[in-house]
Amino acid sequence: MKITQPSIKDVNNLVDFNIKMAKETENKILNKKIVTKGVSEVLNDTTLGYYVIAKNKNTILGSLMITYEWSDWRNGMFWWIQSVYVEKEYRKQGVYKKMYSYIKDKALKDSSCTCLLYTSPSPRDATLSRVAGWGWKKKGGGGGGGGGGGGG
């Protein structure tokens, strides 16, 4: 399995993953045309964020997206992990773990102050926060500590 950043030719896979993820996690039907434009924007403008994909030969097994949020309180950048999707037949095989390891290494090199994972079992408990040292800590609503109270 190889972890890498996709090219524009991978846009259809990323769009499909986003549509499947929205249906599976929130029972939402997304507009494919809008999602295609949104994914393409990120692929063409790294200031918006970037995608990471897990590949096995020519098959994309999963993906995630990183977006950024500046924290004036911490004088550093938060990275949000969003749009995580792994094809059902490849789940529980370490695909997300390898993608996470890739972005963790990249974040540490880029001096990201925190990495946040947006989860969505329900909108009320939507955030897990990654703090210095990279240990998980639940983050309540309200942003306490600046930067990081949002990111869907």
C-alpha positions as CSV (number, residue, x, y, z in Angstrom):
1,M,0.0,0.0,0.0
2,K,1.3,3.4,-1.0
3,I,0.2,6.7,0.6
4,T,0.5,9.7,-1.7
5,Q,-1.2,12.9,-2.8
6,P,-3.6,12.5,-5.8
7,S,-3.5,14.1,-9.1
8,I,-6.4,15.7,-11.0
9,K,-6.9,12.4,-12.8
10,D,-8.1,11.0,-9.4
11,V,-10.9,13.5,-9.1
12,N,-13.7,10.9,-9.9
13,N,-12.5,8.6,-7.2
14,L,-12.4,11.4,-4.6
15,V,-15.9,12.6,-5.7
16,D,-17.3,9.1,-5.4
17,F,-15.7,8.7,-1.9
18,N,-17.2,12.0,-0.7
19,I,-20.7,11.0,-2.0
20,K,-20.5,7.6,-0.4
21,M,-19.2,9.0,2.9
22,A,-22.0,11.6,3.1
23,K,-24.6,8.9,2.4
24,E,-23.1,6.4,4.9
25,T,-22.4,8.8,7.8
26,E,-25.2,11.4,7.5
27,N,-27.6,9.8,5.1
28,K,-27.2,12.9,2.8
29,I,-27.3,12.8,-1.0
30,L,-24.7,15.2,-2.4
31,N,-24.9,16.9,-5.8
32,K,-22.2,15.3,-7.9
33,K,-21.6,18.4,-10.0
34,I,-21.0,20.6,-6.9
35,V,-18.8,18.0,-5.2
36,T,-16.7,17.6,-8.4
37,K,-16.1,21.4,-8.5
38,G,-15.2,21.4,-4.8
39,V,-12.8,18.5,-5.0
40,S,-11.2,20.0,-8.2
41,E,-10.7,23.4,-6.4
42,V,-8.7,21.7,-3.6
43,L,-6.7,19.7,-6.1
44,N,-5.9,22.9,-8.0
45,D,-5.3,25.2,-5.0
46,T,-3.2,23.8,-2.1
47,T,-3.9,26.9,0.0
48,L,-7.4,25.4,0.5
49,G,-6.0,22.1,1.7
50,Y,-4.9,18.8,0.1
51,Y,-6.0,15.2,-0.2
52,V,-4.2,12.0,0.7
53,I,-4.9,8.7,-0.9
54,A,-4.0,5.1,-0.2
55,K,-3.3,3.1,-3.3
56,N,-2.7,-0.6,-3.9
57,K,-1.3,-0.8,-7.4
58,N,-3.9,1.1,-9.5
59,T,-6.7,0.9,-7.0
60,I,-7.5,3.8,-4.6
61,L,-8.5,2.2,-1.3
62,G,-9.3,5.4,0.7
63,S,-8.7,9.1,1.0
64,L,-8.8,12.0,3.4
65,M,-8.6,15.7,3.1
66,I,-6.6,18.2,5.2
67,T,-7.8,21.8,5.5
68,Y,-6.2,24.6,7.5
69,E,-7.2,27.0,10.2
70,W,-5.0,29.7,11.7
71,S,-4.9,30.2,15.5
72,D,-3.9,33.6,16.6
73,W,-4.0,32.4,20.2
74,R,-1.3,29.8,19.5
75,N,0.4,31.5,16.6
76,G,0.1,28.3,14.6
77,M,-1.8,26.4,12.1
78,F,-4.5,23.8,12.9
79,W,-4.9,21.0,10.4
80,W,-8.4,19.6,10.0
81,I,-8.8,16.0,8.9
82,Q,-12.0,15.8,6.8
83,S,-13.7,13.7,4.2
84,V,-12.2,10.4,5.4
85,Y,-13.4,7.4,3.4
86,V,-12.1,3.9,3.0
87,E,-13.8,1.5,0.7
88,K,-15.8,-1.1,2.7
89,E,-13.7,-4.1,1.6
90,Y,-10.5,-2.4,2.8
91,R,-11.6,-1.3,6.2
92,K,-10.0,-2.7,9.4
93,Q,-6.8,-3.3,7.3
94,G,-4.8,-0.3,8.5
95,V,-5.6,2.0,5.5
96,Y,-6.7,5.0,7.7
97,K,-3.8,4.4,10.1
98,K,-1.3,4.6,7.2
99,M,-2.9,7.8,5.8
100,Y,-2.9,9.3,9.3
101,S,0.8,8.4,9.8
102,Y,1.6,10.2,6.5
103,I,-0.2,13.4,7.5
104,K,1.2,13.2,11.0
105,D,4.8,13.1,9.7
106,K,4.0,16.0,7.3
107,A,2.4,18.0,10.0
108,L,5.4,17.6,12.3
109,K,7.7,18.7,9.5
110,D,5.5,21.7,8.7
111,S,5.2,22.7,12.4
112,S,1.4,22.3,12.6
113,C,0.4,23.1,16.2
114,T,-2.6,20.8,16.3
115,C,-4.4,18.3,14.0
116,L,-8.1,18.0,14.5
117,L,-10.4,15.2,13.2
118,Y,-13.9,16.2,12.4
119,T,-16.2,13.3,13.1
120,S,-19.9,13.2,12.6
121,P,-21.9,10.5,14.5
122,S,-24.1,13.5,15.4
123,P,-23.5,17.2,15.0
124,R,-23.5,17.6,18.8
125,D,-20.3,15.7,19.5
126,A,-18.4,16.5,16.3
127,T,-14.8,17.2,17.3
128,L,-11.8,15.2,18.5
129,S,-8.8,17.4,19.0
130,R,-5.2,16.4,18.4
131,V,-2.9,18.3,20.7
132,A,0.9,18.7,21.0
133,G,2.4,15.3,21.5
134,W,-0.3,13.8,19.2
135,G,-2.4,12.3,21.9
136,W,-6.2,12.3,21.5
137,K,-8.2,14.6,23.7
138,K,-12.0,15.2,23.4
139,K,-12.8,18.8,22.6
140,G,-16.1,20.3,23.8
141,G,-18.1,22.9,22.0
142,G,-17.2,26.5,22.3
143,G,-13.6,26.6,21.0
144,G,-11.8,27.0,24.4
145,G,-8.2,27.9,23.7
146,G,-8.7,29.6,20.4
147,G,-8.9,28.2,16.9
148,G,-10.5,24.8,16.5
149,G,-14.1,25.5,17.2
150,G,-15.5,24.7,13.8
151,G,-14.5,22.9,10.7
152,G,-17.2,20.9,9.0
